[in-house]
Amino acid sequence: MSSRACIVTRRGWTGIGWAGLARVLAAVALCTYPFLVWLGLTSRSPRPIALLLLCILAPAVFFRLRSRSKSDLRGVAAIPLVTVASLGAATVLDDMGLMLAVPVAINAIFLVTFGSTLRSGSVPMIERFARLQVADLTTDQVSWCRQWTRIWCLFFVLNGGTALALSIFAPLSWWAFYNGLLAYLLIGILLGTEWVLRHRRFPNLANGAGEGGSQ
């Protein structure tokens, strides 16, 4: 391999490698966020763990958002920016409450994002996901998507409310267990339930066909 090819390869690897590494670290940090918070707060000061999370998440947010257009940023920027801002404030103020509030803020953002699509004339969020696979949906399928958008909105209310109540009234270990494990299990159960019910009611959707009514 020529020296020029080596330089190009190294540059390409560096660009892809650093961005990919940042995303992997961010994903790990987000998945383990409650337990990292619990670990940091049991040491009586949230600042070190907030700073660690900030150093991991901020580069990932930068790599994720730098290539997005202005129109795309409105849809993807809210959650990472709120998370980074909360961690930054927690680092400066050494405030535990700001770290505990992150799951509440994320659920609130999802609630607003999903709920805003239920307005008259808007396409419900679940229908938008469905149309990525099936262009033409029946009336029953559109109604199903609207109903499940409402169900997800209810879930975000309950999930965020539980995270808020635990952050105020419960021991930190309860907050970490719920947000670090139980909330993910509930999301998985809700996704699995919707998938099973949808494929039982609209079996043709499994083949990417939009036609087919309820059984």
C-alpha positions as CSV (number, residue, x, y, z in Angstrom):
1,M,0.0,0.0,0.0
2,S,1.4,3.4,-0.9
3,S,2.1,6.1,1.7
4,R,-0.7,8.3,0.2
5,A,-3.2,5.4,0.6
6,C,-2.1,4.9,4.1
7,I,-2.7,8.5,4.9
8,V,-6.2,8.4,3.4
9,T,-7.0,5.2,5.2
10,R,-5.8,6.6,8.5
11,R,-7.8,9.8,8.1
12,G,-10.9,7.9,7.1
13,W,-10.5,5.5,10.1
14,T,-9.9,8.5,12.4
15,G,-13.1,10.3,11.3
16,I,-15.2,7.1,11.5
17,G,-13.4,5.7,14.6
18,W,-13.7,8.8,16.8
19,A,-17.4,9.4,15.9
20,G,-18.2,5.7,16.3
21,L,-16.4,5.4,19.6
22,A,-18.2,8.5,20.9
23,R,-21.6,7.0,20.0
24,V,-20.8,3.7,21.6
25,L,-19.6,5.4,24.8
26,A,-22.7,7.6,24.8
27,A,-25.0,4.6,24.4
28,V,-23.3,2.8,27.3
29,A,-23.4,5.9,29.4
30,L,-27.1,6.4,28.8
31,C,-28.0,2.8,29.4
32,T,-26.0,2.8,32.7
33,Y,-26.9,6.4,33.6
34,P,-29.0,5.7,36.7
35,F,-26.4,3.4,38.2
36,L,-23.6,5.8,37.5
37,V,-25.7,8.5,39.2
38,W,-26.3,6.2,42.1
39,L,-22.6,5.4,42.3
40,G,-21.7,9.1,42.2
41,L,-24.3,10.3,44.7
42,T,-23.5,7.7,47.2
43,S,-20.1,9.4,47.4
44,R,-21.9,12.5,48.6
45,S,-21.0,14.7,45.6
46,P,-22.7,14.5,42.2
47,R,-20.1,16.8,40.5
48,P,-17.5,14.1,39.6
49,I,-20.0,11.7,38.0
50,A,-21.8,14.6,36.3
51,L,-18.5,15.8,34.9
52,L,-17.6,12.2,33.7
53,L,-21.0,11.8,32.0
54,L,-20.7,15.2,30.5
55,C,-17.3,14.4,29.0
56,I,-18.7,11.2,27.5
57,L,-22.0,12.5,26.2
58,A,-21.0,16.0,24.9
59,P,-18.7,14.7,22.1
60,A,-21.3,12.1,21.1
61,V,-23.9,14.9,20.8
62,F,-21.5,17.0,18.8
63,F,-20.8,14.1,16.3
64,R,-24.5,13.3,16.1
65,L,-25.8,16.8,15.4
66,R,-23.0,18.3,13.3
67,S,-24.1,16.6,10.1
68,R,-27.8,17.2,10.6
69,S,-29.7,19.9,8.6
70,K,-31.6,22.6,10.5
71,S,-34.9,20.9,9.8
72,D,-33.7,17.6,11.2
73,L,-32.2,19.2,14.3
74,R,-35.7,20.1,15.6
75,G,-36.6,16.5,15.8
76,V,-33.4,15.0,17.2
77,A,-31.7,17.7,19.2
78,A,-34.0,18.2,22.2
79,I,-33.2,15.1,24.3
80,P,-29.3,15.2,23.9
81,L,-29.1,18.9,24.4
82,V,-31.3,18.8,27.5
83,T,-29.3,15.9,28.9
84,V,-26.0,17.7,28.3
85,A,-27.4,21.0,29.7
86,S,-28.6,19.3,32.9
87,L,-25.3,17.6,33.4
88,G,-23.4,20.8,32.8
89,A,-25.6,22.6,35.3
90,A,-25.2,19.7,37.8
91,T,-21.4,19.9,37.4
92,V,-21.3,23.7,38.0
93,L,-23.8,23.7,40.9
94,D,-22.9,20.3,42.3
95,D,-26.7,19.6,42.4
96,M,-28.1,16.1,42.7
97,G,-31.6,17.2,41.7
98,L,-30.6,18.1,38.2
99,M,-29.2,14.7,37.6
100,L,-32.2,13.0,39.0
101,A,-34.4,15.1,36.8
102,V,-32.9,13.9,33.5
103,P,-35.3,10.8,33.1
104,V,-38.2,13.1,33.9
105,A,-37.1,15.6,31.2
106,I,-36.6,12.9,28.6
107,N,-40.1,11.5,29.2
108,A,-41.6,15.0,29.0
109,I,-39.9,15.6,25.7
110,F,-41.2,12.3,24.3
111,L,-44.6,13.2,25.6
112,V,-44.6,16.6,23.8
113,T,-43.2,15.1,20.7
114,F,-45.7,12.3,20.4
115,G,-48.6,14.3,21.8
116,S,-48.1,17.1,19.3
117,T,-48.7,14.6,16.5
118,L,-52.2,13.9,17.8
119,R,-53.5,17.4,16.9
120,S,-56.1,17.7,14.1
121,G,-54.4,17.6,10.7
122,S,-51.2,16.0,12.0
123,V,-50.0,12.5,11.3
124,P,-49.7,10.5,14.6
125,M,-46.1,9.5,15.5
126,I,-46.8,5.7,15.3
127,E,-48.3,6.2,11.9
128,R,-45.2,7.9,10.7
129,F,-43.1,4.9,11.8
130,A,-45.6,2.6,10.1
131,R,-45.4,4.4,6.8
132,L,-41.7,4.0,6.7
133,Q,-42.5,0.3,6.0
134,V,-45.9,0.5,4.4
135,A,-46.9,3.5,2.2
136,D,-50.6,2.8,2.1
137,L,-52.5,2.1,5.3
138,T,-56.1,1.2,5.7
139,T,-58.6,3.2,7.8
140,D,-58.4,0.6,10.6
141,Q,-54.6,0.7,10.5
142,V,-54.5,4.5,10.7
143,S,-56.9,4.3,13.7
144,W,-54.6,1.7,15.3
145,C,-51.6,4.0,14.9
146,R,-53.5,6.9,16.5
147,Q,-54.6,4.7,19.4
148,W,-51.1,3.5,20.1
149,T,-49.7,7.0,19.9
150,R,-52.1,7.8,22.7
151,I,-51.0,4.7,24.6
152,W,-47.3,5.8,24.3
153,C,-48.3,9.3,25.5
154,L,-49.9,7.7,28.6
155,F,-46.8,5.6,29.2
156,F,-44.5,8.7,29.1
157,V,-46.8,10.4,31.6
158,L,-46.7,7.4,34.0
159,N,-43.0,6.7,33.4
160,G,-42.0,10.3,33.9
161,G,-44.3,10.7,36.9
162,T,-42.8,7.6,38.5
163,A,-39.3,8.8,37.9
164,L,-40.2,12.2,39.5
165,A,-41.9,10.6,42.5
166,L,-39.0,8.3,43.1
167,S,-36.5,11.2,42.9
168,I,-38.4,13.1,45.6
169,F,-39.8,10.5,47.9
170,A,-37.8,7.2,47.5
171,P,-34.3,6.1,48.3
172,L,-31.8,6.6,45.6
173,S,-31.4,2.9,45.1
174,W,-35.1,2.6,44.1
175,W,-34.7,5.5,41.6
176,A,-31.7,3.7,40.1
177,F,-33.4,0.3,39.9
178,Y,-36.5,1.7,38.2
179,N,-34.8,4.0,35.7
180,G,-31.9,1.7,35.1
181,L,-33.8,-1.6,34.7
182,L,-37.5,-1.6,35.2
183,A,-38.3,1.3,32.9
184,Y,-36.4,-0.5,30.1
185,L,-38.3,-3.7,30.7
186,L,-41.6,-1.8,30.6
187,I,-40.7,-0.3,27.3
188,G,-39.8,-3.7,25.9
189,I,-43.0,-5.2,27.2
190,L,-45.0,-2.4,25.6
191,L,-43.2,-2.7,22.3
192,G,-43.6,-6.5,22.3
193,T,-47.3,-6.2,23.2
194,E,-48.0,-3.8,20.3
195,W,-46.0,-6.0,17.9
196,V,-47.9,-9.2,18.8
197,L,-51.4,-7.5,18.7
198,R,-50.6,-5.7,15.5
199,H,-49.5,-8.8,13.6
200,R,-52.6,-10.7,14.9
201,R,-55.0,-8.0,13.8
202,F,-53.2,-7.0,10.6
203,P,-51.3,-10.1,9.5
204,N,-50.5,-8.7,6.0
205,L,-48.4,-6.0,7.6
206,A,-45.8,-8.7,8.4
207,N,-45.3,-9.0,4.7
208,G,-45.0,-5.3,4.1
209,A,-48.5,-5.0,2.6
210,G,-50.9,-2.3,3.8
211,E,-54.1,-3.9,2.7
212,G,-56.0,-6.2,5.1
213,G,-58.6,-5.5,7.8
214,S,-59.0,-6.8,11.3
215,Q,-59.6,-10.4,11.9
